[in-house]
Every structure is written in structure tokens, then in C-alpha cells.
Amino acid sequence: MYLMFKYKSMLPSQFYKLPYGEKRILLCFMKREIEERNEEMKQMYGGE
């Protein structure tokens, strides 16, 4: 939820009003974006 607000400018009330299926899809997209950002940081700064 916080990441949707911080990075996508989506208010919590907007998120809560969405149908269940759309919430689920958005959460999957955010999970994917987090994974991609983590991978980019590993490549930039090193890591396992």
C-alpha cells in the first residue's frame, strides 16, 4: 500500500475502492517492480 502511494501517487482510498481482482493485479505488478528494482541495485552496487 505504501509503495503504491509513494511511487504511483495512488491514495489508499483509491486502492480500497478497487475491485478485488484489480487490487490483486496491482499488488502483483508492485511485487514485480520491487524485484526488478532490487535486481538493478544488485547490479549497480554488487551483491549476491
Backbone bond lengths (Angstrom), bond angles and torsions (degrees), N, CA, C in turn:
res aa  C-N    CA-C-N  psi(-1)  N-CA   C-N-CA  omega(-1)  CA-C   N-CA-C  phi
1 M - - - 1.444 - - 1.529 110.40 -
2 Y 1.311 116.76 -49.28 1.462 120.72 -179.23 1.526 111.09 -58.62
3 L 1.319 116.77 -41.68 1.457 120.04 -178.89 1.519 111.83 -67.15
4 M 1.315 117.30 -34.16 1.462 120.44 175.89 1.523 109.72 -62.86
5 F 1.315 116.84 -39.61 1.459 121.40 178.68 1.525 110.80 -70.06
6 K 1.314 116.49 -48.20 1.463 120.97 -174.25 1.522 112.92 -68.64
7 Y 1.324 117.58 -47.11 1.456 120.78 -172.76 1.524 114.40 -97.64
8 K 1.316 117.73 -21.24 1.467 120.39 -175.81 1.528 112.86 -118.55
9 S 1.330 116.37 1.46 1.472 122.03 178.88 1.527 112.79 56.36
10 M 1.316 116.58 34.45 1.464 120.74 178.43 1.521 108.76 -99.09
11 L 1.305 115.65 121.93 1.459 120.32 178.59 1.525 110.52 -69.66
12 P 1.321 117.31 149.23 1.466 119.47 177.70 1.527 112.35 -55.57
13 S 1.320 117.48 -38.71 1.467 119.86 -179.89 1.529 110.95 -64.01
14 Q 1.328 117.62 -35.07 1.462 120.26 177.06 1.528 110.11 -64.61
15 F 1.315 115.51 -42.92 1.464 119.86 -179.55 1.524 110.95 -63.87
16 Y 1.336 116.88 -46.41 1.456 120.46 -176.63 1.520 113.12 -66.26
17 K 1.326 117.63 -24.63 1.467 121.11 179.84 1.525 113.09 -80.29
18 L 1.330 116.70 -12.92 1.461 120.16 -178.96 1.527 111.05 -70.16
19 P 1.334 116.59 150.44 1.473 119.34 172.45 1.531 110.03 -63.50
20 Y 1.310 115.63 156.22 1.464 121.73 -176.98 1.530 112.23 -52.35
21 G 1.319 117.38 -45.74 1.468 120.96 -177.42 1.520 112.73 -60.87
22 E 1.322 116.43 -40.66 1.462 119.64 179.32 1.523 111.05 -69.07
23 K 1.324 117.36 -37.70 1.471 120.04 176.08 1.521 109.99 -60.36
24 R 1.308 115.00 -44.38 1.462 119.46 -178.26 1.528 111.25 -62.21
25 I 1.330 116.31 -42.71 1.463 120.53 179.11 1.526 110.36 -64.24
26 L 1.333 117.65 -45.46 1.462 120.47 179.13 1.520 111.52 -60.31
27 L 1.326 117.07 -40.59 1.460 119.95 179.26 1.528 111.13 -65.71
28 C 1.332 116.57 -37.04 1.467 119.93 176.32 1.529 110.56 -65.43
29 F 1.339 116.58 -40.84 1.460 119.99 177.71 1.525 110.57 -63.23
30 M 1.310 117.33 -42.25 1.464 120.11 179.77 1.527 110.45 -65.41
31 K 1.314 116.67 -39.85 1.461 119.55 177.71 1.527 110.24 -60.41
32 R 1.310 116.00 -43.16 1.472 121.02 178.66 1.526 110.49 -62.92
33 E 1.328 116.39 -44.11 1.458 119.79 -179.87 1.528 111.39 -63.23
34 I 1.314 117.46 -40.19 1.462 121.34 177.75 1.522 110.13 -62.07
35 E 1.324 116.57 -44.26 1.462 120.27 179.06 1.527 110.81 -61.50
36 E 1.344 116.37 -42.27 1.461 119.98 179.83 1.530 111.01 -65.91
37 R 1.329 117.08 -41.54 1.468 120.04 178.75 1.525 110.72 -64.50
38 N 1.322 117.16 -41.34 1.465 120.47 178.12 1.524 110.69 -61.73
39 E 1.330 115.96 -41.37 1.463 120.08 179.54 1.533 110.64 -64.50
40 E 1.332 116.73 -41.86 1.463 120.60 177.57 1.530 110.98 -61.55
41 M 1.316 116.90 -41.38 1.469 120.39 179.99 1.526 110.62 -65.83
42 K 1.326 116.85 -38.89 1.461 119.52 177.48 1.522 110.91 -61.46
43 Q 1.328 116.08 -41.83 1.459 120.16 -179.80 1.521 111.09 -67.93
44 M 1.315 117.48 -37.01 1.460 121.23 -178.31 1.517 112.44 -74.07
45 Y 1.320 116.15 -42.13 1.462 120.63 -171.92 1.518 113.84 -110.97
46 G 1.313 117.36 1.69 1.451 121.01 -178.14 1.510 111.24 82.88
47 G 1.264 116.87 168.16 1.454 121.67 -179.02 1.496 109.98 143.87
48 E 1.299 113.51 -179.50 1.479 119.54 -176.30 1.501 111.40 -82.57
